[in-house]
């Protein structure tokens, strides 16, 4: 079952690794996490060719980039761990 952001004009772009763009069809859910107030959840398929280990993830939602802090100048790292 796939869910989409309620506002179709707003997209969630996900980048895994340094250059891999996750296709929109592989972003399975982007929305409020059930049971939590104000927590945004994004479910996406990790690329099959992702190497085991830490994988940097960047999300751009409605023009906001997770790679920069609220001041807009310091890089912020987000990682997931990939195992096979």
trRosetta pair geometry for C-beta under 8 A, 3 or more apart (Angstrom, degrees):
i j d omega theta_ij theta_ji phi_ij phi_ji
2 28 5.6 -114 -121 -154 81 68
2 29 7.2 -157 -155 -66 54 70
3 28 7.5 52 36 151 69 63
3 29 4.8 36 58 -116 102 88
3 30 7.9 -160 102 34 88 48
3 31 6.2 -64 126 4 125 139
4 8 7.0 33 134 -102 133 73
4 30 7.1 5 -155 45 43 91
4 31 8.0 100 128 -48 20 117
5 8 7.3 157 83 -88 86 31
5 10 5.4 -93 124 86 148 101
5 11 7.5 -171 29 -109 140 26
5 12 6.4 141 -38 -22 130 106
5 30 5.0 -33 -58 91 97 103
5 31 5.9 175 -105 -76 57 85
6 31 7.2 92 -20 -116 83 117
7 10 4.4 51 93 12 110 110
10 61 7.2 37 171 -176 106 75
10 62 4.9 -16 -144 -82 111 95
11 24 7.0 -56 -155 -113 116 120
11 61 7.8 -144 100 -131 42 53
11 62 7.9 152 48 -65 46 50
12 27 5.6 171 87 -175 109 154
12 30 3.9 -166 -9 -120 157 163
12 42 6.1 -168 174 -121 149 122
12 59 6.5 -20 -169 -164 92 102
12 60 7.6 156 -159 80 44 52
12 61 5.0 -3 -112 -102 77 90
13 21 7.2 -40 -171 -150 97 98
13 22 7.9 150 -175 54 51 86
13 59 7.0 148 80 -159 56 49
13 60 4.3 -4 57 56 109 99
13 61 7.6 -162 28 -68 66 46
14 21 7.7 121 84 -164 53 54
14 22 4.0 -14 84 38 103 131
14 26 8.0 -110 62 96 127 96
14 27 5.7 150 4 -90 125 110
14 42 6.6 162 -82 159 127 138
14 44 5.0 -124 76 -57 170 169
14 57 6.8 -22 -165 -165 92 97
14 58 7.5 151 -158 82 44 53
14 59 5.5 -13 -104 -104 70 77
15 19 7.6 -72 -165 -169 111 11
15 20 6.5 138 -164 80 66 55
15 21 5.7 -36 -104 -102 78 54
15 22 6.8 -148 -86 -1 24 84
15 57 7.0 151 82 -158 57 47
15 58 4.3 -6 57 58 109 99
15 59 7.7 -160 24 -72 72 34
15 60 7.9 44 -8 -6 104 96
16 20 5.0 -39 71 84 74 116
16 22 5.8 69 -4 -53 105 105
16 44 7.6 -164 -45 106 125 132
16 46 6.3 178 -164 -135 167 69
16 47 6.1 -177 79 0 132 103
16 50 6.5 -43 138 -98 127 128
16 55 5.6 9 -173 159 94 122
16 56 7.6 155 -158 85 44 51
16 57 5.5 -11 -105 -105 69 78
16 80 7.9 -40 -132 37 107 119
17 20 4.3 56 50 15 117 110
17 47 7.5 -45 -4 31 128 134
17 50 6.7 -151 -50 -119 119 89
17 55 5.9 -48 -65 -157 67 93
17 56 6.6 100 -114 55 17 81
18 56 7.1 58 -69 56 55 124
20 47 5.5 -84 -178 -21 150 151
20 50 7.7 -112 36 -85 170 89
22 26 5.0 -117 179 84 93 119
22 27 6.1 106 120 -58 120 85
22 44 5.1 22 176 180 159 139
22 45 7.2 155 -152 61 113 69
22 47 7.3 -135 -100 -50 78 91
23 26 4.8 87 63 6 81 102
23 27 7.8 -143 100 -9 46 81
24 27 5.7 -48 -153 25 43 111
26 44 5.6 62 132 -165 85 85
26 45 4.1 -93 -162 39 104 106
27 30 5.9 3 163 -36 117 114
27 42 6.9 -43 -154 -168 99 97
27 43 7.5 121 -170 83 52 54
27 44 4.8 -28 -108 -100 57 101
28 43 4.4 -52 68 103 104 105
28 44 6.3 175 9 -97 80 36
28 45 6.9 93 -32 -34 109 82
29 41 6.5 -4 116 110 113 99
29 42 6.9 -179 93 -146 67 33
29 43 4.1 39 40 31 98 109
30 40 7.5 11 -172 179 69 100
30 41 7.6 -164 -134 93 33 55
30 42 5.0 15 -107 -113 79 82
30 43 7.8 -137 -58 30 52 63
30 61 7.2 -177 -174 -114 130 119
31 40 7.2 -136 141 -146 13 72
31 41 6.6 -17 69 57 53 85
32 36 7.4 -160 175 75 83 82
32 38 7.7 -38 -132 -89 103 11
32 39 7.0 94 -159 71 66 56
32 40 6.4 -57 -98 -103 44 54
32 41 7.1 45 155 15 16 92
33 36 4.4 11 86 41 109 121
33 39 4.3 -37 30 99 123 105
33 40 6.9 154 -21 -151 89 5
33 41 3.9 105 -79 -33 90 120
36 39 3.8 -16 122 28 136 128
40 61 7.5 139 161 130 156 179
42 59 6.2 168 6 -115 171 145
46 50 5.1 -64 165 12 103 153
46 55 7.2 105 -141 69 117 170
46 80 7.5 -131 -92 97 124 139
46 82 6.0 166 -178 -112 154 114
47 50 4.8 123 70 -39 83 93
50 55 5.7 -4 -166 -99 124 144
50 82 5.0 -120 127 -142 121 167
51 55 7.8 157 61 -83 70 98
51 82 7.0 112 92 83 39 135
52 82 5.5 -142 -127 104 40 88
52 83 5.6 47 -138 -122 103 40
52 84 5.3 -97 -74 0 110 99
53 81 7.2 -79 170 -146 23 70
53 82 6.3 -5 48 55 36 89
54 79 4.6 -9 -168 -172 104 135
54 80 7.5 150 -152 76 58 32
54 81 5.9 -38 -95 -100 59 66
54 82 7.6 155 -105 15 9 82
55 79 6.4 137 66 -158 41 75
55 80 5.3 -25 61 63 99 81
55 81 7.4 154 14 -108 84 16
55 82 5.0 56 -22 -20 125 118
56 77 6.4 -76 -125 -154 104 88
56 78 6.9 98 -160 74 65 57
56 79 5.6 -47 -96 -97 48 77
57 66 7.7 -3 114 85 79 143
57 78 5.0 -68 67 106 88 103
57 79 6.7 146 9 -115 87 23
57 80 5.7 47 -26 -6 131 101
58 65 6.9 -8 -176 -167 104 88
58 66 5.8 -179 -152 62 55 97
58 67 4.9 1 -129 -55 113 109
58 78 7.2 141 -84 49 41 110
59 65 7.7 163 87 -150 47 43
59 66 4.6 50 49 -5 83 130
59 78 7.6 -27 2 64 96 156
60 63 7.0 0 179 -122 96 11
60 64 6.9 164 -155 77 56 40
60 65 5.1 -15 -103 -98 85 70
60 66 7.5 -125 -70 3 43 78
61 64 5.5 -24 67 58 73 94
61 66 8.0 52 6 -39 96 95
65 68 5.3 52 87 19 108 96
66 76 6.5 -101 160 84 64 117
66 78 5.7 -14 141 -6 130 141
67 75 6.0 -33 172 -141 79 75
67 76 6.2 173 -167 51 24 76
68 71 7.9 -117 162 71 96 58
68 72 5.3 27 152 -142 136 38
68 73 6.8 74 -158 -7 109 13
68 74 6.8 120 -155 63 64 43
68 75 6.7 -49 -96 -101 55 39
68 76 6.5 129 -137 8 4 98
69 72 7.1 -90 74 -21 62 20
69 73 7.0 -37 49 51 97 54
69 74 4.5 11 5 59 123 98
69 76 5.5 121 -66 -46 73 117
71 74 6.7 49 59 6 111 95
